[in-house]
Amino acid sequence: MIAFENLEVRYAATAAPALKGLTLALDRGIVGLLGPNGSGKSTLLKTLLGLLTPSRGSGTVLGVGLGAPEAARLRARIGYMPEYDALIEDTSAYEQVAFWGELSGLAPESARDRAHEVLYFVGLDEARYRPVSGYSTGMRQRVKLAQALVHSPELIFLDEPTNGLDPDGRRRMLDLVLRVHAELGTGVILASHLLGDVERVADQLVILDQGQIKAAGSMAGLRKALARRVELRFLDPLDAAQEAALAELGAVLEGRNGLYDLELVEADPKAAFRWAEGHGATLVQLTPRHDRLDEVLLRALHGAPATAGTGA
């Protein structure tokens, strides 16, 4: 779906690169793009949309090369839902989505038909003839999603799609994101700073910081590659000296009756067996714990870059 190698992007020839040495390949699915403010998420989206030209390296989106000569052909096959809207307040959602369909290359009649279809898909069929000035924030977000889908793109980019929504609105929007992929077969790149949103819908994850990829791969694979939480069970409860020495392995989050919940210093769980052998303890069970996405994110941002294949 997307691939790039040693990609570098600068806003000016003399400026520091906004994206540095990005190498990555992503399969079709729902990809969560995470990172703190200023990490390069918006710059990456603009580059993938063909709005910025790489200063070094190469890349493809849907098999189309990045760069100015291919930009128009690429944008005909992708959709974009921006973080901030620019809706025409005194115009209906139907008129606007049909207009955007024409801008995307559809014939006028086809654009009108598709506008009805996508507004029904996002749940705005009954309100489609009303001016958007009277729409709630959630309805406005769904108009933006409809305009991204009107020309039946193969891939859509969603920039903070739950921005400004209450919990129920967030749930409805994320349900739509899942339906876009499951029912329409559309690939999705979702940029967000809300870990819960990404964790709910994404099957792949890219974590950016300071213009560099800190971690990338399948959600399950990254959890495994960056896992630190384990549960250790020893044959006999550890004595005081052994419990104190557990700090060599990592932080003890909880310990009771021979069962200890740890956050390991090393990702390699074999270190626990080596520790037990060296301290006269019998380790009988090691169980990986489910790491929260925020723990994975923090380890990626503050540790060495990590990758995990989509099949991991």
N, C-alpha and C positions, 0 to 999 in steps of 0.2 A: 504493500500500500504506500509506504513512504520509506525512502532510503537516502542517506547522505553520508559522505565520507570527508573527513577533515574540513568540515564546513566552517567558514569564518565570515562574519558580517560586520561591517563598519558603517556608521552613519556619515562619516566624513573620512577622507583619505588619511588625515593626520590624527583622527580620534582613535582611542583605544577600542579594540573590537568588542562589540556587544555580544557576539557569540564566538566562542573560541574552540576550534578543533573538534566539532561535533561529528561523531561517527555513530551511526545507528541504522537499524532496519526494523520496521514495524509491520506486523501482519494486519490484515483486515480484522477489525473488531472495535471495541470501545477503549480508547487510550486516554488515561488520565494524565494531564500535564500539570505537575505540581512544582512549587517553588515559592520562596518569599518574594515580596515586592522588589522589582529591579533585578530579578534573576534571569530575565531574558525570555519569558513566556510569550509576551506580546510580540517581541522582535521575531521569534521563531515562527509564530503564526503569520506575520506579515511576509516573512520570507517564503513560507510554504504557499501563500496566496499569490506569490509572484509580484508583490508590491515592493519588495526589497531585493536587490541583486547581490548574491554572494561575492565577497571580495577575494575569496580563495576557496578551493575545494569544489565539490560537485554534489548534486542531489537530484532525486526524482520524486515526483508525486504522481501516483497512478501511471507510472512509466513515462511521464512527461518531465523533461529536464527543467530545472529551476533557471530562472533568468528572464530578461525582458522579451527575447524573441518568442518564447513559448507561453508568456503570461496569459494572453487572451484565450488561447486554446485550453489552457489549464482551468481558468476560472469558469469556463462553460461547463465543466464537469464536477465542480465543487460548490458547496454552499457555505455561507459565513453568517453567523449570528454574533454581532458585536456586543461588547459589554454595555455600551451606552446606546440608547436608541436615538433615531433622528426621524421619528414618525411625523407625518403631516397631520397636524391636529384636527383640522376641519374636514378631513377626508375619511371615508369608511375603510375598515380593514380590507374588505373585498377589493375596492378600487386600488388600494396601495399594493396588495399582494399581486393582483393581475398586472399592474404596471411593472413591478419588479420582475414578473415572469417574462414580460416583453423585453426588458433590459437584459435578461439572461439569454435571450435568443429565441424565445417561443413566439409563434405567430399569435396575433391578437386573440383569435377565437380559442386557441389551445391554452393561452395564458389565462383566459377567463374561466375555462373549464377546470384547469388545475387549481386556480385560486379557490373555487368552491371545494374541491377535494381536500386540499391541505388545511383549509380553515375548519372543515369538518373533522379532520384527523386530530387537530390540536384542541378541539372542543369549543370552537368559536362560531359554529354554524348559525346559531340563533342570534348572535350579536354582530354578524359580519357586515351588516349594512349601516351600523351605527358609527358616528364619528369616533375616532380613537381618543379624542379629548376626554370622553366620559369613561374610558377604560380604567380598570384597576391596574396596579403594577404587574400582577400575575397575568392579566389579559394582554398587556403590552408586551410582556416577555414572550407570550405564545404567538403574537403577531410576528415578532422577529424570527421565531422558529419557523413559522409558516413561510416567510419570505426566503429563508435559507433552503427550504425544501421544494419550492414551487416548480423548479425546473428539473426535478427528479435527479439530483446530483448523486454521484457514486460515493462521495465523501463530504462530510460537513465539519466545520470548525465551530465550536461553541465556546465563546469567551465569557466566563462567569455567568452561565445561564440562569442561576438561581439568585442573582444579585438583587437585593432588596425584597426578597420574598419571605413571607411568614412560613412557619413549619409546614402547614398544609399546602401552600403554594409550592414550596420546595419539593414536597413529595410528589405532587402532580407533575411538575416539570421533569423530575428524574424518571418517573414512570414513562413519560413521553420519550425521553432519551433512550430508554430500554426498548420501547416499541419501534423507534426509528431504525434501530439495528436489527431487531428480531423480525419485524414485519416487512420492512422496506429493504432490508439487506444493505443498508447504507453504513459505511465506515464512519466512525465518530472520533474526533479529537476534542476532548473536553478540558479546557484550561480553567483551573479553579484554585482558590486558596482554602477551600472548605474540605478538610480531609474526609468528613463523613459522606459528602456527595460523591467524591471519587471512589471511596471504598464501596459504596453501594452499587455503582453501575459499571466500573471499569474492570476489564480483564487484563489490561496491560498498563504499565506505569512508566512515566519518564519524570525524573526529578532533576530540576535545573537549579543551579546556584552560581551567581556571578558569571553567567554566560557559558557555563560548562555543564555537561551531563554528570551528575553525581551517582545516578543509578538508573537502570533501564531494564525492562523485561516483563515477564508475566507477573501478575500480582502474587500468585502462589510461589513462583520461583524466587521473587525478591524477598518474600517473607522467609523463605528457606535460606537464601544466601546471606541475609542479614540477621538471621535468628540469633538471639542470645538467651532468651528465657527458657529454662529447663527445670524440670522437677527431678530431683535425685532421691532415690530410696536406698538406704544402707541396711545391711543385715541386722546390725545393732545400732542403737543410738550413739552418736559421736560423743566422746568425752569433751570436757571444756577446752582442752588444748587443740583437739581436732576441729571443734567448732570455730575457734579463733583462727585456725589456719585456713578455713574455707575462704577467707578473704583473698587468698592467693588465686582462687578460681574466679571470684567475682563478688558482686554484692548479694548478700543473703537477704531476700525479701521476706521470707518466712521460714521457720524451722520448728519441727515438732516430731518427737517420737521416731527419729530415723528418717523423716521425710523433710526435704529442704527444697524451697523454691528459690532459684538463683538467677541472676543476670550475669552471664559469663563474660569475662574479659575477652576471651578468644571465641571465634565462631566455631572452632573445631570441638565438637563434644567429646572427642577422644581424650582431650585434656583432663576431663573429669575422671576417667579411668586411670590415667597416669597419676593423678593426684591421690586417688584412693590407694593405689599400690604403694606410693611413697609414704603414706601416712598411716599405714596399718589398718585401713578400713576396707570393708567389703561392700562394693557398690553392686547392688542387685538389679537396679532399674534406673533408666534414664529416659524421661519423657519430654519431648519438646513441647513448650507451651505456645499457645496462639498469640503471636505478637500483634499488638495494635498497630494501625497504620501510622500513628504519630510516632511510635517508637522506631519503625522502619525509616520514616522520613528523617528523624533526628540523627540516626546512625549514618544515613546516606549523606547528610549535609556535613557532618563532623568527622566522618571516617574516610577510608579509601573508596574510590569509585567502585561500583558493583554492577554487574550485569547478570541477567538470568534469562535463558531462552524462553520463548513463548510456550514451549511445551513442558517447561520445568514444573 
